Structures are given as C-alpha cells and as structure tokens.
C-alpha cells in the first residue's frame, strides 16, 4: 500500500513539474515576442512600457525556474530503482538513465 501512495505522489510531482515547465515556455514566448516589438518601437513611453513588462516576466520566469529546480531535485531524491522500474516498465533506456541519475545524486 505504501508503494502505491509513493507512486501516486511521484506522478503528481512529475505532473506539476511539467505544468511549470509549460508555463515557463509560454512566458518565454511572450518575452521573445515583446522583445521583437520593442526593437521596432519609436516612442520612448512605449519602449519603457515593454521594457518594464519584459523585466517583470523575466523575474517571474526566474522564480518558476528556481521552483522547477527544487522540484526536480526532490523528485530525483525521492526516486529509487524499484519505483522507477514500476513506473516505466517498458522504457528500459529511461530506467537506466534515471537509475544512473539517482546514483549520481546519491554520491
């Protein structure tokens, strides 16, 4: 029964990690589009507005990345070989990669 709870928590953590990563990708796309628009703006007020918005989004992206790094570390620490094998039964290459990653973090 404990394995099921651990697996469920791990799947939830991975799902949340993927949601955060998707959010970061969306924000990076917005920043990229605003930087392109900023290059073509002639008015100082418009440039300042876009610059402030870009700065605000970059700060948010940095916060999300820091949280993502913590989540990734937590997931790697909570993994052990038996849980990985149960979750990714058909993906032997992925199991080997995760096993090596987990062993590298332990050492």
Secondary structure, DSSP 8 states (H G I E B T S, - for coil): -HHHHHHHHHHHHHHHHHHHHHHHHHHHHHHHHHHHHHHH---HHHHHHHHHHHHHHHHHHHHHHHHHHHHHHHHHHH--HHHHHHHTTT-HHHHHHHHHHHHHHH-
